[in-house]
Amino acid sequence: MPAAPLSAEQRQQIHETVIALTTRHGLDGWRISDLVAATGVSSRTIYKYFPSKEHLLLTSLIETSEIEFAQIRETTMRHARTPKTRVLGALRECTAGVMDSPELAKALVRAWTSGQSSIPPMLSGFEDGLKATLAYAIAGGPPSPTQDKVAEVIEMVWVTSMIAWTSGLRGPEFVDQSVRRALSVIELPD
């Protein structure tokens, strides 16, 4: 018997449950059977659409990130006047979401670096959204090609510093410090 298709409501429920479970317990602290019990969606159906827990987590975070990036752009543009303060504000919003849950942050980095073949195409959508948000913050509106490239560098610094923090190599303050150092080298106006 083939797995049933997922409705939009089921997908939303799965995403919310995966994020909640991972936030509370980390990626290793829950099983697919926990997700089945919470959502009523069969494991066969879950595995049809999501080949691993890492895939499940990234899909859950990525599908909600578009809305979050739009909210971050709006908030940043409303409250910050300079390119530097807009970029710092946007990244502070991104960082706060994962800093509040070290288990979620560690799981996110584990999923990023899992090496599973289904992960890179998924990550490109998230990275494009983050880069676009940063480029918009730098430009204060639609960015130029140069501003897109600057945003890409800032994004790489943020991702790398998040990996250093979640791996225990650095403390949480390292993320903000790294981004600030990058912005000073790039010489974005205050």
Disulfide bonds with the S-S distance in Angstrom:
none
